[in-house]
Amino acid sequence: MLAVAVGATSLSATPDGLSATPKQSCRTTTRTWRSARKTGFWETTALYRAKFPKMRLCGSLALHYPVTMAHPYEELEKTHLWATVEVAIKDLVSNNDLIESAPRPDIVGSICQKLLSDRRGVGEGMVVRSETITSDNHDEIEWDESYFKFCDFEEFSENGIVCSDFHTCSFKKIDWYWSLFSGCNFINCSFVDCTFAGTSFPASRFIDCELVNCKFIPDNLRGECDFSNSWAHGCSIENSPGFRPENSSDTPCVRFWRAVRAAE
């Protein structure tokens, strides 16, 4: 319901029509206006003025909003992230665990923007150069769709999914347990005294890499390391049992790097 002051009375605008009631205070009218803003029931100023040319609006109330109000997060409305956050908020409200004090699109958009900001954009990941990652700061690393160059990874344990590219990086005494390196590219990287237990490397590439004293062993459930559709080219392997890329000669990248080496 939307109420406006007209002379000595207040007009209450509802979907069924208009009704006149004793004049309300500006405070009451403002509260009603805020309620109407949430419900999305609006009519334009021109329409009201055509019906009631002597109408005065109480306080700062203005009827110029369209039926669907614009908000600064419209570009996010069609994303999967928006739909997920909106469903979560709807469930919280229906369970009386959350009270909305602002229009829902503003709430959903603000949360989405914050999440995207923390992740530095959907699908963008991180760009890290010349950093040393240890047990003190490895929790801050985003392993999804990131790019690492001239970085040193030293003495920590990790698990989970890694979908990133590594260029001229070193890995020393890293314990990877039950991890998934999906479509990763390791170019001119070195691995020393690392352990990979039950780790998978589907569609990953090792180019001009060095492996020294590394172990590719089963996990606690005897799950072997998996190298499906992975390949290595120009790598130096020393005392690193279990490293078994498929190295299919039909892989386009293999043909490319063979051509590069032949041209050198």
Phi and psi in degrees as GROMACS dihedral restraints (atoms count N, CA, C in turn):
[ dihedral_restraints ]
;  ai    aj    ak    al  type     phi  dphi    fc
    3     4     5     6     1  -122.6    20    10
    4     5     6     7     1   124.0    20    10
    6     7     8     9     1  -113.6    20    10
    7     8     9    10     1   136.0    20    10
    9    10    11    12     1  -133.2    20    10
   10    11    12    13     1   152.0    20    10
   12    13    14    15     1   -88.4    20    10
   13    14    15    16     1   128.6    20    10
   15    16    17    18     1  -132.3    20    10
   16    17    18    19     1   105.2    20    10
   18    19    20    21     1    62.1    20    10
   19    20    21    22     1  -125.6    20    10
   21    22    23    24     1   -92.1    20    10
   22    23    24    25     1     2.0    20    10
   24    25    26    27     1  -125.4    20    10
   25    26    27    28     1   170.5    20    10
   27    28    29    30     1  -118.2    20    10
   28    29    30    31     1   134.3    20    10
   30    31    32    33     1   -94.0    20    10
   31    32    33    34     1   129.9    20    10
   33    34    35    36     1  -104.9    20    10
   34    35    36    37     1   114.8    20    10
   36    37    38    39     1   -92.0    20    10
   37    38    39    40     1   122.7    20    10
   39    40    41    42     1  -129.4    20    10
   40    41    42    43     1   165.9    20    10
   42    43    44    45     1   -59.9    20    10
   43    44    45    46     1   -21.1    20    10
   45    46    47    48     1   -89.6    20    10
   46    47    48    49     1    -7.4    20    10
   48    49    50    51     1   140.2    20    10
   49    50    51    52     1  -157.8    20    10
   51    52    53    54     1  -117.4    20    10
   52    53    54    55     1   144.1    20    10
   54    55    56    57     1  -135.8    20    10
   55    56    57    58     1   142.4    20    10
   57    58    59    60     1   -98.2    20    10
   58    59    60    61     1   133.4    20    10
   60    61    62    63     1  -133.7    20    10
   61    62    63    64     1   163.2    20    10
   63    64    65    66     1   -52.9    20    10
   64    65    66    67     1   146.6    20    10
   66    67    68    69     1   -57.1    20    10
   67    68    69    70     1   131.1    20    10
   69    70    71    72     1   -95.7    20    10
   70    71    72    73     1   164.7    20    10
   72    73    74    75     1   -76.4    20    10
   73    74    75    76     1   162.4    20    10
   75    76    77    78     1   -60.0    20    10
   76    77    78    79     1   -36.9    20    10
   78    79    80    81     1   -63.9    20    10
   79    80    81    82     1   -44.2    20    10
   81    82    83    84     1   -64.1    20    10
   82    83    84    85     1   -42.6    20    10
   84    85    86    87     1   -62.8    20    10
   85    86    87    88     1   -39.6    20    10
   87    88    89    90     1   -64.4    20    10
   88    89    90    91     1   -41.1    20    10
   90    91    92    93     1   -62.9    20    10
   91    92    93    94     1   -40.8    20    10
   93    94    95    96     1   -64.6    20    10
   94    95    96    97     1   -39.1    20    10
   96    97    98    99     1   -60.9    20    10
   97    98    99   100     1   -43.2    20    10
   99   100   101   102     1   -63.5    20    10
  100   101   102   103     1   -38.8    20    10
  102   103   104   105     1   -64.8    20    10
  103   104   105   106     1   -41.4    20    10
  105   106   107   108     1   -65.6    20    10
  106   107   108   109     1   -33.7    20    10
  108   109   110   111     1   -62.7    20    10
  109   110   111   112     1   -36.4    20    10
  111   112   113   114     1   -70.2    20    10
  112   113   114   115     1   -39.2    20    10
  114   115   116   117     1   -75.4    20    10
  115   116   117   118     1   -17.4    20    10
  117   118   119   120     1    82.1    20    10
  118   119   120   121     1    14.9    20    10
  120   121   122   123     1   -92.7    20    10
  121   122   123   124     1   110.6    20    10
  123   124   125   126     1  -140.7    20    10
  124   125   126   127     1   153.1    20    10
  126   127   128   129     1  -132.8    20    10
  127   128   129   130     1   156.0    20    10
  129   130   131   132     1   -77.1    20    10
  130   131   132   133     1   159.2    20    10
  132   133   134   135     1   -60.6    20    10
  133   134   135   136     1   -40.3    20    10
  135   136   137   138     1   -61.0    20    10
  136   137   138   139     1   -39.5    20    10
  138   139   140   141     1   -65.1    20    10
  139   140   141   142     1   -43.9    20    10
  141   142   143   144     1   -65.4    20    10
  142   143   144   145     1   -41.4    20    10
  144   145   146   147     1   -66.7    20    10
  145   146   147   148     1   -31.3    20    10
  147   148   149   150     1   -67.1    20    10
  148   149   150   151     1   -35.6    20    10
  150   151   152   153     1   -82.7    20    10
  151   152   153   154     1   -37.5    20    10
  153   154   155   156     1  -133.4    20    10
  154   155   156   157     1    82.8    20    10
  156   157   158   159     1   -63.8    20    10
  157   158   159   160     1   -22.5    20    10
  159   160   161   162     1   -97.6    20    10
  160   161   162   163     1    11.8    20    10
  162   163   164   165     1   -68.1    20    10
  163   164   165   166     1   136.6    20    10
  165   166   167   168     1  -115.9    20    10
  166   167   168   169     1   135.1    20    10
  168   169   170   171     1   -91.8    20    10
  169   170   171   172     1   139.0    20    10
  171   172   173   174     1   -80.9    20    10
  172   173   174   175     1   131.3    20    10
  174   175   176   177     1    61.5    20    10
  175   176   177   178     1  -133.2    20    10
  177   178   179   180     1   -97.4    20    10
  178   179   180   181     1    15.0    20    10
  180   181   182   183     1   -66.3    20    10
  181   182   183   184     1   131.8    20    10
  183   184   185   186     1  -141.8    20    10
  184   185   186   187     1   133.6    20    10
  186   187   188   189     1  -102.1    20    10
  187   188   189   190     1    72.2    20    10
  189   190   191   192     1  -123.7    20    10
  190   191   192   193     1    11.9    20    10
  192   193   194   195     1   -86.9    20    10
  193   194   195   196     1   140.9    20    10
  195   196   197   198     1   -74.6    20    10
  196   197   198   199     1   172.8    20    10
  198   199   200   201     1   -60.4    20    10
  199   200   201   202     1   -42.1    20    10
  201   202   203   204     1  -106.6    20    10
  202   203   204   205     1   112.2    20    10
  204   205   206   207     1   -77.5    20    10
  205   206   207   208     1   138.5    20    10
  207   208   209   210     1   -76.9    20    10
  208   209   210   211     1   153.5    20    10
  210   211   212   213     1  -145.6    20    10
  211   212   213   214     1   163.0    20    10
  213   214   215   216     1   -77.6    20    10
  214   215   216   217     1     6.8    20    10
  216   217   218   219     1  -116.9    20    10
  217   218   219   220     1    24.3    20    10
  219   220   221   222     1   -61.2    20    10
  220   221   222   223     1   -31.0    20    10
  222   223   224   225     1   -69.3    20    10
  223   224   225   226     1   -14.7    20    10
  225   226   227   228     1   -98.4    20    10
  226   227   228   229     1    -8.9    20    10
  228   229   230   231     1   -61.8    20    10
  229   230   231   232     1   -31.6    20    10
  231   232   233   234     1   -94.1    20    10
  232   233   234   235     1     9.1    20    10
  234   235   236   237     1   -86.7    20    10
  235   236   237   238     1   158.2    20    10
  237   238   239   240     1   -65.5    20    10
  238   239   240   241     1   -34.2    20    10
  240   241   242   243     1   -61.4    20    10
  241   242   243   244     1   -43.7    20    10
  243   244   245   246     1   -59.3    20    10
  244   245   246   247     1   -48.0    20    10
  246   247   248   249     1   -60.7    20    10
  247   248   249   250     1   -39.7    20    10
  249   250   251   252     1   -66.6    20    10
  250   251   252   253     1   -46.1    20    10
  252   253   254   255     1   -65.6    20    10
  253   254   255   256     1   -39.9    20    10
  255   256   257   258     1   -64.0    20    10
  256   257   258   259     1   -41.0    20    10
  258   259   260   261     1   -64.3    20    10
  259   260   261   262     1   -40.5    20    10
  261   262   263   264     1   -62.9    20    10
  262   263   264   265     1   -43.5    20    10
  264   265   266   267     1   -66.2    20    10
  265   266   267   268     1   -40.5    20    10
  267   268   269   270     1   -60.0    20    10
  268   269   270   271     1   -42.2    20    10
  270   271   272   273     1   -64.8    20    10
  271   272   273   274     1   -41.3    20    10
  273   274   275   276     1   -64.4    20    10
  274   275   276   277     1   -40.6    20    10
  276   277   278   279     1   -66.9    20    10
  277   278   279   280     1   -43.4    20    10
  279   280   281   282     1   -65.7    20    10
  280   281   282   283     1   -26.4    20    10
  282   283   284   285     1   -92.4    20    10
  283   284   285   286     1     8.0    20    10
  285   286   287   288     1    60.4    20    10
  286   287   288   289     1    28.1    20    10
  288   289   290   291     1   -95.0    20    10
  289   290   291   292     1    -7.7    20    10
  291   292   293   294     1  -146.0    20    10
  292   293   294   295     1   135.1    20    10
  294   295   296   297     1  -112.3    20    10
  295   296   297   298     1   121.2    20    10
  297   298   299   300     1   -83.6    20    10
  298   299   300   301     1   122.9    20    10
  300   301   302   303     1  -108.2    20    10
  301   302   303   304     1     8.7    20    10
  303   304   305   306     1  -145.7    20    10
  304   305   306   307     1   161.6    20    10
  306   307   308   309     1   -55.8    20    10
  307   308   309   310     1   141.4    20    10
  309   310   311   312     1   -58.3    20    10
  310   311   312   313     1   -41.6    20    10
  312   313   314   315     1   -57.3    20    10
  313   314   315   316     1   -35.0    20    10
  315   316   317   318     1   -67.4    20    10
  316   317   318   319     1   -37.7    20    10
  318   319   320   321     1   -68.6    20    10
  319   320   321   322     1   -50.5    20    10
  321   322   323   324     1   -61.3    20    10
  322   323   324   325     1   -45.6    20    10
  324   325   326   327     1   -62.3    20    10
  325   326   327   328     1   -39.9    20    10
  327   328   329   330     1   -64.4    20    10
  328   329   330   331     1   -42.1    20    10
  330   331   332   333     1   -66.1    20    10
  331   332   333   334     1   -43.7    20    10
  333   334   335   336     1   -60.7    20    10
  334   335   336   337     1   -44.1    20    10
  336   337   338   339     1   -62.5    20    10
  337   338   339   340     1   -39.4    20    10
  339   340   341   342     1   -65.5    20    10
  340   341   342   343     1   -44.0    20    10
  342   343   344   345     1   -63.0    20    10
  343   344   345   346     1   -42.6    20    10
  345   346   347   348     1   -66.9    20    10
  346   347   348   349     1   -36.7    20    10
  348   349   350   351     1   -65.0    20    10
  349   350   351   352     1   -41.2    20    10
  351   352   353   354     1   -65.5    20    10
  352   353   354   355     1   -33.4    20    10
  354   355   356   357     1   -90.6    20    10
  355   356   357   358     1    -0.2    20    10
  357   358   359   360     1    61.8    20    10
  358   359   360   361     1    36.2    20    10
  360   361   362   363     1    97.3    20    10
  361   362   363   364     1   139.5    20    10
  363   364   365   366     1   -64.9    20    10
  364   365   366   367     1   126.1    20    10
  366   367   368   369     1    79.6    20    10
  367   368   369   370     1    -4.3    20    10
  369   370   371   372     1   -89.1    20    10
  370   371   372   373     1   -34.4    20    10
  372   373   374   375     1    63.7    20    10
  373   374   375   376     1  -146.3    20    10
  375   376   377   378     1  -122.3    20    10
  376   377   378   379     1   155.0    20    10
  378   379   380   381     1  -118.2    20    10
  379   380   381   382     1   112.6    20    10
  381   382   383   384     1  -121.9    20    10
  382   383   384   385     1   127.6    20    10
  384   385   386   387     1  -129.5    20    10
  385   386   387   388     1   138.2    20    10
  387   388   389   390     1    52.5    20    10
  388   389   390   391     1    44.3    20    10
  390   391   392   393     1  -115.3    20    10
  391   392   393   394     1   154.3    20    10
  393   394   395   396     1  -109.0    20    10
  394   395   396   397     1   119.5    20    10
  396   397   398   399     1  -106.8    20    10
  397   398   399   400     1   120.8    20    10
  399   400   401   402     1  -127.3    20    10
  400   401   402   403     1  -170.1    20    10
  402   403   404   405     1   -65.8    20    10
  403   404   405   406     1   -17.4    20    10
  405   406   407   408     1   -79.2    20    10
  406   407   408   409     1   -26.4    20    10
  408   409   410   411     1  -132.9    20    10
  409   410   411   412     1     4.4    20    10
  411   412   413   414     1   -69.5    20    10
  412   413   414   415     1   -20.0    20    10
  414   415   416   417     1   -67.8    20    10
  415   416   417   418     1   -18.9    20    10
  417   418   419   420     1   -85.2    20    10
  418   419   420   421     1    -6.4    20    10
  420   421   422   423     1   -80.9    20    10
  421   422   423   424     1   136.3    20    10
  423   424   425   426     1   -96.7    20    10
  424   425   426   427     1   113.9    20    10
  426   427   428   429     1   -89.0    20    10
  427   428   429   430     1    -2.3    20    10
  429   430   431   432     1  -101.9    20    10
  430   431   432   433     1   122.0    20    10
  432   433   434   435     1    55.3    20    10
  433   434   435   436     1    43.2    20    10
  435   436   437   438     1  -112.0    20    10
  436   437   438   439     1   169.6    20    10
  438   439   440   441     1  -133.3    20    10
  439   440   441   442     1   125.3    20    10
  441   442   443   444     1  -121.0    20    10
  442   443   444   445     1   131.6    20    10
  444   445   446   447     1  -137.5    20    10
  445   446   447   448     1   134.2    20    10
  447   448   449   450     1    58.0    20    10
  448   449   450   451     1    36.6    20    10
  450   451   452   453     1  -105.2    20    10
  451   452   453   454     1   149.3    20    10
  453   454   455   456     1  -114.8    20    10
  454   455   456   457     1   122.7    20    10
  456   457   458   459     1  -107.0    20    10
  457   458   459   460     1   120.2    20    10
  459   460   461   462     1  -136.2    20    10
  460   461   462   463     1   128.1    20    10
  462   463   464   465     1    50.5    20    10
  463   464   465   466     1    68.1    20    10
  465   466   467   468     1  -153.6    20    10
  466   467   468   469     1   165.0    20    10
  468   469   470   471     1  -107.6    20    10
  469   470   471   472     1   144.5    20    10
  471   472   473   474     1  -150.4    20    10
  472   473   474   475     1   153.0    20    10
  474   475   476   477     1  -149.5    20    10
  475   476   477   478     1   174.1    20    10
  477   478   479   480     1   111.3    20    10
  478   479   480   481     1  -161.9    20    10
  480   481   482   483     1  -103.0    20    10
  481   482   483   484     1   134.1    20    10
  483   484   485   486     1  -124.5    20    10
  484   485   486   487     1   121.8    20    10
  486   487   488   489     1  -132.3    20    10
  487   488   489   490     1    69.6    20    10
  489   490   491   492     1  -140.3    20    10
  490   491   492   493     1   172.9    20    10
  492   493   494   495     1  -114.0    20    10
  493   494   495   496     1   141.1    20    10
  495   496   497   498     1  -128.3    20    10
  496   497   498   499     1   123.5    20    10
  498   499   500   501     1  -123.2    20    10
  499   500   501   502     1   120.9    20    10
  501   502   503   504     1    52.7    20    10
  502   503   504   505     1    53.7    20    10
  504   505   506   507     1  -115.1    20    10
  505   506   507   508     1   156.6    20    10
  507   508   509   510     1  -120.5    20    10
  508   509   510   511     1   141.7    20    10
  510   511   512   513     1  -123.9    20    10
  511   512   513   514     1   118.7    20    10
  513   514   515   516     1  -127.7    20    10
  514   515   516   517     1   124.1    20    10
  516   517   518   519     1    53.9    20    10
  517   518   519   520     1    48.3    20    10
  519   520   521   522     1  -100.0    20    10
  520   521   522   523     1   133.6    20    10
  522   523   524   525     1  -107.7    20    10
  523   524   525   526     1   103.2    20    10
  525   526   527   528     1   -99.3    20    10
  526   527   528   529     1   118.6    20    10
  528   529   530   531     1  -117.8    20    10
  529   530   531   532     1   125.5    20    10
  531   532   533   534     1    50.9    20    10
  532   533   534   535     1    46.4    20    10
  534   535   536   537     1   -99.9    20    10
  535   536   537   538     1   166.8    20    10
  537   538   539   540     1  -130.8    20    10
  538   539   540   541     1   111.1    20    10
  540   541   542   543     1   -97.2    20    10
  541   542   543   544     1    95.7    20    10
  543   544   545   546     1   -99.1    20    10
  544   545   546   547     1   114.0    20    10
  546   547   548   549     1    62.6    20    10
  547   548   549   550     1    30.7    20    10
  549   550   551   552     1   -81.4    20    10
  550   551   552   553     1   151.9    20    10
  552   553   554   555     1  -119.8    20    10
  553   554   555   556     1   118.3    20    10
  555   556   557   558     1  -110.1    20    10
  556   557   558   559     1   111.7    20    10
  558   559   560   561     1  -118.2    20    10
  559   560   561   562     1   120.3    20    10
  561   562   563   564     1    55.4    20    10
  562   563   564   565     1    44.2    20    10
  564   565   566   567     1  -106.8    20    10
  565   566   567   568     1   156.3    20    10
  567   568   569   570     1  -122.0    20    10
  568   569   570   571     1   140.0    20    10
  570   571   572   573     1  -124.2    20    10
  571   572   573   574     1   119.6    20    10
  573   574   575   576     1  -129.5    20    10
  574   575   576   577     1   126.1    20    10
  576   577   578   579     1    56.0    20    10
  577   578   579   580     1    39.9    20    10
  579   580   581   582     1  -101.7    20    10
  580   581   582   583     1   150.6    20    10
  582   583   584   585     1  -122.8    20    10
  583   584   585   586     1   128.1    20    10
  585   586   587   588     1  -118.7    20    10
  586   587   588   589     1   109.1    20    10
  588   589   590   591     1  -107.1    20    10
  589   590   591   592     1   118.8    20    10
  591   592   593   594     1    57.5    20    10
  592   593   594   595     1    33.5    20    10
  594   595   596   597     1   -96.6    20    10
  595   596   597   598     1   143.2    20    10
  597   598   599   600     1  -111.9    20    10
  598   599   600   601     1   145.0    20    10
  600   601   602   603     1  -129.0    20    10
  601   602   603   604     1    53.6    20    10
  603   604   605   606     1   -64.8    20    10
  604   605   606   607     1   130.7    20    10
  606   607   608   609     1    56.5    20    10
  607   608   609   610     1    29.4    20    10
  609   610   611   612     1   -95.5    20    10
  610   611   612   613     1   155.9    20    10
  612   613   614   615     1  -125.4    20    10
  613   614   615   616     1   134.9    20    10
  615   616   617   618     1  -120.0    20    10
  616   617   618   619     1   112.4    20    10
  618   619   620   621     1  -121.4    20    10
  619   620   621   622     1   121.3    20    10
  621   622   623   624     1    53.6    20    10
  622   623   624   625     1    42.6    20    10
  624   625   626   627     1   -99.6    20    10
  625   626   627   628     1   162.1    20    10
  627   628   629   630     1  -125.1    20    10
  628   629   630   631     1   127.6    20    10
  630   631   632   633     1  -121.5    20    10
  631   632   633   634     1   122.7    20    10
  633   634   635   636     1  -130.7    20    10
  634   635   636   637     1   124.4    20    10
  636   637   638   639     1    54.0    20    10
  637   638   639   640     1    42.4    20    10
  639   640   641   642     1  -102.5    20    10
  640   641   642   643     1   153.5    20    10
  642   643   644   645     1  -123.8    20    10
  643   644   645   646     1   131.6    20    10
  645   646   647   648     1  -117.8    20    10
  646   647   648   649     1    94.7    20    10
  648   649   650   651     1  -121.1    20    10
  649   650   651   652     1   166.1    20    10
  651   652   653   654     1   -69.2    20    10
  652   653   654   655     1   157.0    20    10
  654   655   656   657     1   -82.6    20    10
  655   656   657   658     1  -171.8    20    10
  657   658   659   660     1   -64.6    20    10
  658   659   660   661     1   -20.3    20    10
  660   661   662   663     1   -99.8    20    10
  661   662   663   664     1    15.8    20    10
  663   664   665   666     1    67.4    20    10
  664   665   666   667     1    25.2    20    10
  666   667   668   669     1   -81.4    20    10
  667   668   669   670     1   122.7    20    10
  669   670   671   672     1   -76.4    20    10
  670   671   672   673     1   160.3    20    10
  672   673   674   675     1   -69.3    20    10
  673   674   675   676     1   144.9    20    10
  675   676   677   678     1  -120.1    20    10
  676   677   678   679     1   130.6    20    10
  678   679   680   681     1  -121.0    20    10
  679   680   681   682     1    36.5    20    10
  681   682   683   684     1   -60.0    20    10
  682   683   684   685     1   129.0    20    10
  684   685   686   687     1    59.2    20    10
  685   686   687   688     1    20.3    20    10
  687   688   689   690     1   -99.4    20    10
  688   689   690   691     1   160.7    20    10
  690   691   692   693     1  -153.6    20    10
  691   692   693   694     1   158.2    20    10
  693   694   695   696     1  -129.9    20    10
  694   695   696   697     1   144.2    20    10
  696   697   698   699     1  -143.4    20    10
  697   698   699   700     1   130.3    20    10
  699   700   701   702     1    68.6    20    10
  700   701   702   703     1    27.2    20    10
  702   703   704   705     1   -95.8    20    10
  703   704   705   706     1   150.1    20    10
  705   706   707   708     1  -106.8    20    10
  706   707   708   709     1   121.1    20    10
  708   709   710   711     1  -121.4    20    10
  709   710   711   712     1   120.6    20    10
  711   712   713   714     1  -130.6    20    10
  712   713   714   715     1   118.3    20    10
  714   715   716   717     1    49.8    20    10
  715   716   717   718     1    51.5    20    10
  717   718   719   720     1  -131.8    20    10
  718   719   720   721     1    74.4    20    10
  720   721   722   723     1   -67.0    20    10
  721   722   723   724     1   147.3    20    10
  723   724   725   726     1    94.3    20    10
  724   725   726   727     1    -6.6    20    10
  726   727   728   729     1   -83.9    20    10
  727   728   729   730     1   104.8    20    10
  729   730   731   732     1  -134.7    20    10
  730   731   732   733     1    66.1    20    10
  732   733   734   735     1   -61.5    20    10
  733   734   735   736     1   151.3    20    10
  735   736   737   738     1   -71.0    20    10
  736   737   738   739     1   -36.7    20    10
  738   739   740   741     1    54.4    20    10
  739   740   741   742     1    50.6    20    10
  741   742   743   744     1   -68.5    20    10
  742   743   744   745     1   130.8    20    10
  744   745   746   747     1   -71.6    20    10
  745   746   747   748     1   -13.9    20    10
  747   748   749   750     1   -86.2    20    10
  748   749   750   751     1    -5.9    20    10
  750   751   752   753     1   -67.4    20    10
  751   752   753   754     1   127.3    20    10
  753   754   755   756     1   -54.4    20    10
  754   755   756   757     1   -39.4    20    10
  756   757   758   759     1   -65.3    20    10
  757   758   759   760     1   -35.0    20    10
  759   760   761   762     1   -64.1    20    10
  760   761   762   763     1   -44.8    20    10
  762   763   764   765     1   -62.0    20    10
  763   764   765   766     1   -37.7    20    10
  765   766   767   768     1   -64.2    20    10
  766   767   768   769     1   -49.9    20    10
  768   769   770   771     1   -69.1    20    10
  769   770   771   772     1   -30.7    20    10
  771   772   773   774     1   -65.1    20    10
  772   773   774   775     1   -38.8    20    10
  774   775   776   777     1   -65.9    20    10
  775   776   777   778     1   -39.6    20    10
  777   778   779   780     1   -62.8    20    10
  778   779   780   781     1   -45.2    20    10
  780   781   782   783     1   -65.5    20    10
  781   782   783   784     1   -36.5    20    10
  783   784   785   786     1   -67.2    20    10
  784   785   786   787     1   -29.5    20    10
  786   787   788   789     1   -82.0    20    10
  787   788   789   790     1   -14.8    20    10
